[in-house]
Amino acid sequence: MAHLQGPVPLGDNDYIERPFELALQRELMADRWVLLLGPRQHGKTSALVRLQAGLSEIGMPTALIDLQAAPVVDSYGAFSRWISEQARFQLGTAGTPAVDSDDVGVLLSAALTPGLTPTVILIDEASNILNAGWRNSFYGQLRAISSRRAAARPEDPAARLRFVFAGTFRPETLIDLANSPFNVCERVDTDDLTLEDVRALARNILGDEEAAIADPLYEMVGGQPFLVQKLLSRLRRRDDIRSAFDAEIAELQSGQSDHVIDLFHKMLSDPALAAIGSRIARDGATPMEAADPNFRYMQVLGLARRDGGTLVFRNKLYARIAAASPQLGGNAPATTQVPMFAVAQAAFANVQNAELREIAWSSHKGAIAAYRVGSNRLALAGFGGSLEAMLLDLMLRQAAASLPGIISSARINLGRYEDASDPATWTLLNLIKAAPEVGAGRLFEPPQALREWRNLIHPSLARNNYRPDIELEPEARSAANLHELLLRDLP
């Protein structure tokens, strides 16, 4: 049966070993440290569990430490000791005297059994140390072990320890380069299931009579392990497999599943990644830029893959979602509600006032939530509120001496209650007029349409040229697209 939560249990007959697992074993047997990168829900932890079991069977002590399971502690020393306790328990040295140190390298060295046998430490969810200072200390201390390896005697822990760091992250930005053990590691990337793998899973889960669905399933989601198993699991015991499959794909294309939301949230929260995704959505592919780590991170996330010298979406499902999402400039017809995704507050980094940044972000998040439940009028109000917060922040950044010139150039007529020296008193209309004058050489022209759509929340205005809420979905889609353009171009 399919396993959708946690690692696949040892001994499961449906488990399919993939090439990256063999590459991982080869690197460790060659006495190398390894960096294992791949998307979430892509089988990294299942592979580590099997690696630990296999190494233990041949007499190589191995500890698997999941940093996601780390307890909440108040000091780096307590965190290091938790790591040491996990290793001691799994290596069978829990009863040996503990060392009084905060250095994780010293603590792990003391956790080894006596002798010359190599010992492997598997660090899963390696990016999950939120405190930047602790993270740099942790990886800097492990890097120090690597630095001692060349001159170490065979019995020295530095010569015996081998590490695997696994996760979904950017090695070049996680820690300071000088402290990084990742640049002394061999990199291994996870890979997808093959078509034959998917066919084998379909036979095991659905039976021989229904296994033909494997081919259209693979055509749609490729060999993404989680999606393959999820879809096969949902198709079990369904009367009309093909109709059920089409319905499941339509649901995924709407962007409602946690898997899709997580992927597109990560892309849209990073302007550089969103720009790459927009180009692929528009053109079907974008040329690879080898010097830009964002192109490689799109692959690590699992959203994209290389196709010769270009980057394309990882599978047809992701491509269709992107093509229909107004946040990526998509305008392809959707079989269901077009997909929209909330973004992280960090995406609003160009909004400099902390309070206005939170207001812009929360208004946008509310707009997405409203759209998802069919409240298009509220969604338009949210997009408009986010726009107003961004424009207000932009104008409040301007020097007071420059405001009269901006008012004159934009031909703004201030109202009775508007103060020429205080943009916080200006109407949204006047903020929109003023914004292009302070674009610092960049094209930044907020459209009047967003102001008009935002006003649809007011009953008296909404009655003018009245449309039912359900008919405002095209405006909501357009507002999402315009909002992304404004967020991208905000000076």
Secondary structure as GFF3:
##gff-version 3
##sequence-region A 1 491
A	DSSP	alpha_helix	19	29	.	.	.	ID=ss1
A	DSSP	beta_strand	34	37	.	.	.	ID=ss2
A	DSSP	alpha_helix	44	57	.	.	.	ID=ss3
A	DSSP	beta_strand	62	66	.	.	.	ID=ss4
A	DSSP	three_ten_helix	67	69	.	.	.	ID=ss5
A	DSSP	alpha_helix	76	91	.	.	.	ID=ss6
A	DSSP	alpha_helix	104	110	.	.	.	ID=ss7
A	DSSP	beta_strand	119	124	.	.	.	ID=ss8
A	DSSP	alpha_helix	132	148	.	.	.	ID=ss9
A	DSSP	three_ten_helix	149	151	.	.	.	ID=ss10
A	DSSP	alpha_helix	157	160	.	.	.	ID=ss11
A	DSSP	beta_strand	161	167	.	.	.	ID=ss12
A	DSSP	alpha_helix	171	174	.	.	.	ID=ss13
A	DSSP	three_ten_helix	177	179	.	.	.	ID=ss14
A	DSSP	three_ten_helix	182	184	.	.	.	ID=ss15
A	DSSP	beta_strand	186	189	.	.	.	ID=ss16
A	DSSP	alpha_helix	195	206	.	.	.	ID=ss17
A	DSSP	three_ten_helix	208	213	.	.	.	ID=ss18
A	DSSP	alpha_helix	214	221	.	.	.	ID=ss19
A	DSSP	alpha_helix	225	235	.	.	.	ID=ss20
A	DSSP	alpha_helix	241	253	.	.	.	ID=ss21
A	DSSP	alpha_helix	258	268	.	.	.	ID=ss22
A	DSSP	alpha_helix	271	283	.	.	.	ID=ss23
A	DSSP	beta_strand	286	287	.	.	.	ID=ss24
A	DSSP	alpha_helix	293	301	.	.	.	ID=ss25
A	DSSP	beta_strand	304	307	.	.	.	ID=ss26
A	DSSP	beta_strand	310	313	.	.	.	ID=ss27
A	DSSP	alpha_helix	316	324	.	.	.	ID=ss28
A	DSSP	three_ten_helix	326	328	.	.	.	ID=ss29
A	DSSP	three_ten_helix	345	348	.	.	.	ID=ss30
A	DSSP	alpha_helix	354	372	.	.	.	ID=ss31
A	DSSP	alpha_helix	376	396	.	.	.	ID=ss32
A	DSSP	three_ten_helix	400	402	.	.	.	ID=ss33
A	DSSP	alpha_helix	403	409	.	.	.	ID=ss34
A	DSSP	three_ten_helix	423	425	.	.	.	ID=ss35
A	DSSP	alpha_helix	428	434	.	.	.	ID=ss36
A	DSSP	three_ten_helix	435	438	.	.	.	ID=ss37
A	DSSP	alpha_helix	448	454	.	.	.	ID=ss38
A	DSSP	three_ten_helix	455	457	.	.	.	ID=ss39
A	DSSP	alpha_helix	459	462	.	.	.	ID=ss40
A	DSSP	three_ten_helix	469	472	.	.	.	ID=ss41
A	DSSP	alpha_helix	473	489	.	.	.	ID=ss42
###
